[in-house]
């Protein structure tokens, strides 16, 4: 997915605010990391820089190659 640049500026500003809220929260470190990674991946997806599952696919392809 690719989002128009006029919207991305506001989305990135809101993401930065959200990430600050996570840092200020009393979430445990692993929980905070999950919130951060997932929200960053969503913004990457709307910018056309991320495809869900692409890491898993590439790891599986590496494992399926002969000699690995």
Secondary structure in CASP SS format (residue, H / E / C, confidence):
PFRMAT SS
TARGET T0000
AUTHOR 0000-0000-0000
METHOD secondary structure of the structure
MODEL  1
X C 1.00
X C 1.00
X C 1.00
X C 1.00
X H 1.00
X H 1.00
X H 1.00
X H 1.00
X H 1.00
X H 1.00
X H 1.00
X H 1.00
X H 1.00
X H 1.00
X H 1.00
X H 1.00
X H 1.00
X H 1.00
X H 1.00
X H 1.00
X H 1.00
X H 1.00
X H 1.00
X H 1.00
X C 1.00
X C 1.00
X C 1.00
X C 1.00
X H 1.00
X H 1.00
X H 1.00
X H 1.00
X H 1.00
X H 1.00
X H 1.00
X H 1.00
X H 1.00
X H 1.00
X H 1.00
X H 1.00
X H 1.00
X H 1.00
X H 1.00
X H 1.00
X H 1.00
X H 1.00
X C 1.00
X C 1.00
X C 1.00
X C 1.00
X C 1.00
X C 1.00
X C 1.00
X H 1.00
X H 1.00
X H 1.00
X H 1.00
X H 1.00
X H 1.00
X H 1.00
X H 1.00
X H 1.00
X H 1.00
X H 1.00
X C 1.00
X C 1.00
X C 1.00
X C 1.00
END
